[in-house]
Each structure stands twice: as structure tokens, then as C-alpha cells.
Amino acid sequence: MPIRRRNSRNKVILAGIQGLIIGVVGVLLFGFLLNLSNVKNNEEAEQNGQVSTPPKVDEKNDKIEVSADITLPFKAKQYGVFTTKESAIAFISEQPSLQKASIVNVNNKFYVWSKLFVDEVSTSDSENLQTFIKPLYISTKGCEDPKMKNIINVLQEEKLTKNYFDSLAKKEEYPEDLMSIVAAVSAFSEDSAVIRLLVLTHYLEQNSCLKLNF
């Protein structure tokens, strides 16, 4: 009987030691697996560019760039488009109602326009010639001279008359020939849409930085 008690006690002690060893090994194994999982997740995050790192501040590029492109909308009363300037001139010469019309060159195509508006205007049903309103845009992005930007801005005025130009403050901020051009144009017509078109046509021909797009 004593021998059996000693064996039973030894079995209990041995079982306890085995349980302790298994527990320690389990904890170590769990820690190892947890660490391995974290390493794997970090590697995947680095590959996907999702590493949580403080954002870098680029002091050289911390300013918002403002586009220098100024594009203003207009609407032209159009009667036709021609492949040569000569054919456009011939068309106008045959139409007495178009004696105040202008020829505008856009990418070597010659447009015959009679008026230039800033607001939507319906065409007249009483006209014998076929016409329609053509939307367009004037860009001053390529103009280094601020005077060119200023004159295009002025053309956005709805009631464009000689008196309006005469009342402009700081005329030195506009092209030097502006007032002489306005005087000649207003003697030709007092219609704001005609004045606007003739002034624009003059500066389009004189300044390649002005770009007209549809």
C-alpha cells in the first residue's frame, strides 16, 4: 500500500509539472504567433502604402496656386464662316445690311459677325439673311501686359458707350490707343454690341496673346 501511495503522489506531481510546462509553452507560442501576425500586417501595410507615419509638410509647395487664366464668355451674331478672307469680304460686299460687320480670323477660318453680346440675345425673324448666336470665349492667359486683360474685362460691360469709356478712371491702365479707337467706332455706330465687336476685333488683330475659342 505505501508503494501505491508514493506512485500516486508522484503521478500528481508529474501531472502538475507537465501542466505548468504546457501552460508556459502555450503562452510563449501565443506571444510568438501574435508578434508574427503584427510583423506580417506591417509588411502588408508598407506594400500598400498604408504605413501610419506622420505626414510630411513641403514648405516649398504649401501655397495654393491660382490660375492666371482669365476666360470670359461672349456671344456673336454670326452670318457665315469662310475658308479665305477674300471670300468673306466678297460675301459682305454683296449684303448691304452687313456693311458694319466684322471678319474675325480663328485658326484660319474667317467668321462674319455683326454684333457681340454678353447676354443671350435672340436673332431677328425679320432678317433676310440666315444668322444665329454663336457662344465664344476670350482668354487672356498668354498676355503679360495687364492692359490687355483690362480691356477684355471692360468689354463685359452691358451698356458699352463712348460715355462709358470717357468715364473710366485711370485710363493709363488701358491700351494707349483705346480712346481713339472708341471715338472712331462710336462715330460709326452707337450700338453697344457693334462697339464691343469692333473694339475686340481691333485688339485681336493687334495682340496674338488674346485667344478666341468656341
Salt bridges, closest charged atoms under 4 A:
GLU127 OE2 - LYS77 NZ 2.36
ASP166 OD2 - LYS162 NZ 3.13
ASP177 OD2 - HIS202 NE2 2.92
ASP191 OD2 - LYS115 NZ 3.04
